[in-house]
Each structure stands twice: as structure tokens, then as C-alpha cells.
Amino acid sequence: LIYSWDYGIELIDLFGKPMAYVMSELPRRIEEALKVDDRIKSVTNFEFDRKGKALHTTFTVVTTVGNIDSELEVEI
């Protein structure tokens, strides 16, 4: 294993929560999970798109070797 089981993002407790809460909490959790890696400087440009019970987010990961556009979709 490259990373321990502690590496990742906690999403389970967001299920059933109001969408506004999830949208405010998700950027912090994504950045917290990614910044464990010292090559990641920051996570920026969060954008959200609601699709029924799903929340699709796109964001930019700023790394020591350049920027990476990424996305995540969670069902709430």
C-alpha cells in the first residue's frame, strides 16, 4: 500500500444533509484530503452543479508540477 487507510475523504456523514451544507463543507474536505500529499499546494476554483440528488463539483488542484482539473460527484 502506498497510503494508509487514513488517506482519503470522509463523505458518508454528508448523505441526507441539506445541499447548501454539503456545498459549503465539500471544498474543505477535498482540500484536507489532498493536501496530505506535500506536492499539492492548494485546491481552487470550486464549481457545483446539482443533478437531482447528486452534486457534481469541479475544481483545480494546484501542484508543484502544474495545475490539474479534477471533478467529483456525490449522491446526497
PLY file of the C-alpha trace (Angstrom):
ply
format ascii 1.0
element vertex 76
property float x
property float y
property float z
element edge 75
property int vertex1
property int vertex2
end_header
0.00 0.00 0.00
1.17 3.49 -0.85
-1.13 5.30 1.61
-2.61 4.25 4.92
-6.36 3.73 5.37
-6.45 7.22 6.92
-5.81 8.76 3.48
-8.93 9.86 1.64
-12.07 11.88 2.07
-14.90 11.39 4.54
-18.25 11.67 2.75
-20.57 9.20 4.46
-21.86 11.69 7.03
-22.92 14.10 4.26
-25.68 11.77 3.00
-29.09 13.23 3.78
-27.72 16.66 4.73
-29.06 19.85 3.11
-27.41 20.62 -0.22
-26.27 24.07 1.00
-24.39 22.44 3.88
-22.75 19.89 1.58
-21.69 22.62 -0.85
-20.04 24.57 1.95
-18.36 21.53 3.51
-17.13 19.67 0.43
-14.34 22.08 -0.60
-12.78 21.95 2.86
-12.89 18.16 2.94
-11.47 17.77 -0.57
-8.60 20.16 0.17
-7.91 18.50 3.53
-7.72 15.06 1.89
-5.48 16.17 -0.98
-3.08 18.36 0.98
-1.78 15.29 2.83
0.43 14.99 -0.24
3.20 17.60 0.03
3.19 18.08 -3.77
-0.24 19.72 -3.57
-0.15 23.43 -2.83
-3.88 24.24 -2.89
-7.27 23.39 -4.33
-9.17 26.22 -6.04
-11.96 27.16 -8.44
-14.73 25.04 -6.96
-17.89 24.96 -9.07
-21.04 22.98 -8.28
-23.82 21.56 -10.41
-26.87 19.92 -8.85
-28.30 16.93 -10.69
-31.29 15.73 -8.69
-29.85 14.12 -5.57
-26.32 14.25 -6.96
-23.87 17.09 -6.57
-21.17 17.37 -9.23
-18.18 19.54 -8.39
-15.22 20.56 -10.49
-12.06 22.10 -9.07
-8.41 22.80 -9.82
-5.60 21.11 -7.91
-2.51 23.33 -7.80
0.58 21.11 -7.57
4.32 21.62 -7.63
4.36 20.45 -11.27
1.32 22.35 -12.55
-2.44 22.53 -12.29
-4.79 19.57 -12.62
-8.51 19.98 -13.34
-10.48 17.43 -11.39
-14.06 16.53 -10.52
-16.13 14.60 -8.02
-19.77 13.60 -7.93
-21.54 12.55 -4.77
-25.13 11.50 -4.16
-26.66 13.26 -1.20
0 1
1 2
2 3
3 4
4 5
5 6
6 7
7 8
8 9
9 10
10 11
11 12
12 13
13 14
14 15
15 16
16 17
17 18
18 19
19 20
20 21
21 22
22 23
23 24
24 25
25 26
26 27
27 28
28 29
29 30
30 31
31 32
32 33
33 34
34 35
35 36
36 37
37 38
38 39
39 40
40 41
41 42
42 43
43 44
44 45
45 46
46 47
47 48
48 49
49 50
50 51
51 52
52 53
53 54
54 55
55 56
56 57
57 58
58 59
59 60
60 61
61 62
62 63
63 64
64 65
65 66
66 67
67 68
68 69
69 70
70 71
71 72
72 73
73 74
74 75
